[in-house]
Amino acid sequence: MIYQHEIPKGARLYFGKSAKLKREIEQKASEILYKSGFEEIVTPLFSYHQHEYIEDESELIRVNDQKNRKLTLRADSTIDVVRLITKRLGRSTEHNRWFYIQPVFRYPTYEYFQIGAEILQEQDSAEAMRIVIAILQACNVRPRLQISNIAIPQILAQNYGISLDILKSSDMDRLLETEHSWMEKLIYISKPEDIDKILGLVPEVIEKELLKIKELVSSILYDNVIIAPLYYANMRYYKDLFFRFFEGNNTVAMGGDYVSGDLEASGFALYTDNIIEILEKR
């Protein structure tokens, strides 16, 4: 029996204080994004293409269109924004900075409100991070910032026989069991200055990617930072520098450099519901 007051697990209901906080967060974010040269886009709720970019396709909510072709509810906004701007609106606009304020949906009934932005035709994670920091500061929220480089797990998988499944699960014991003597040093990197200590000890191809992390950290003014070279994000389009803001077990924002087809870009998404939760606890 389903009571009339029940809503599905994972669905969102805002009222009173939470609704007011949601509106204030979105207003502050949109003001900062407009001042940073972004225009707004709202993408369709339904998509034909989400399965191409979500690592775990079981998270997609599937429906069918009038011709019985497979559709999914929007589970991620990034690639739909890129695809629609470049493929559908390309002749109508030359603008390359776009933001969105909208929910995404995951199976079976999870709903996540996001504030996101995409910088098209260039990779500039530093700029994306600076905008996220400005929005978080405007909301009086100061989570921990984690900086990673998705190229490092991919190099380990392709060149050194370390399964991505091990990296996804952060199975440190199995990583320490590998034959590579430098792996332990790589595992325990957590601060930018730790990178200097292992230069010359790790393979040159990994060293190059570590220096990208160090350079990115030095480009921002934020002191609550850790680095995690082995972190792997479950989004197929992330290939390079990646960042994540978190408090406790909750991700507050994430983003980085990515590739969509031949297009290089950077972007981010803030998780509005987790910011509301932090503010309500205060």
C-alpha positions, 0 to 999 in steps of 0.5 A, a space after each residue: 500500500 502506498 500512502 498519499 503522502 509518500 514520494 519515491 525514494 530518491 525524489 526531491 521535495 522542497 518547501 519553506 526553508 529548503 525551497 528558499 535556500 535552493 532559489 538563493 543558491 541558484 540565483 547567486 550561481 547564475 549571477 556569477 556565471 553571467 558575469 563570467 561570460 556564460 549564457 544559459 541553456 535548458 536541455 530536453 528531459 529525454 535523450 537518445 544518447 546518454 548511454 554513450 557516456 554513462 559508465 554504468 548503463 544500469 543507472 539510466 531510466 529508459 522509456 520509448 518514443 512514439 516510434 518505439 526508439 529507445 530514450 532515457 531520462 537525462 542522467 548527465 547534462 554535460 554531453 547533451 549541452 555539447 552535442 546540442 550546441 555543436 550539432 543543433 545550434 552551431 549555425 545559430 550561435 558562436 558562443 562557447 560558454 554555457 550554463 544550466 540549472 536543471 535536474 538529472 535522473 538515475 535509476 530507479 527514482 533518484 533525482 539530483 539538481 545541478 548547477 553546471 557549466 561548460 567551456 567549449 573549444 578549450 580546456 581550462 580546469 583552472 577557470 572552471 575551479 575558480 568559478 566553482 570556488 566563487 559560487 561556493 564562497 557566495 554560498 558560505 560553503 568551504 568543502 575540501 577540494 580534491 584534484 586528480 588526473 584521469 590520465 594516470 589511472 588510464 596509463 596504469 591500466 594500459 601500460 602496467 596491467 592494473 585493472 581499472 576495477 581495482 582503481 575504481 574500488 580504491 583497493 589499496 591492498 591489491 595496488 600494493 601487491 603489484 610488482 612496481 616499486 614506485 606504486 607505494 609512493 604514488 598511492 600516498 601522494 596527498 599534497 602538491 609538495 609530495 609530487 616533488 619528492 617522487 620526481 625521477 622515481 615514477 615513470 616519465 609518462 606518469 611524472 608528466 601527468 603529476 606535474 599537470 596536477 601541481 600546476 593546476 593547484 598553483 593556479 588557484 587560491 584555495 588552501 583546503 586541497 588534497 591531491 589524489 592521483 589514482 582517483 578514477 571518475 565514472 564518466 567516460 568523457 573525462 580524460 585528463 585533469 579532474 577536480 571534486 569538492 566534497 564534505 564528509 561523504 557528499 560530493 558538492 561539485 565536480 568537473 575537469 577537462 574532457 573530450 567530446 568527439 573532436 571537441 576539447 572542453 572543460 566544465 563542472 557541476 555543483 550538486 545543489 541538494 548537497 549544498 542545501 544539506 550543508 546549510 540546513 545543518 548549520 
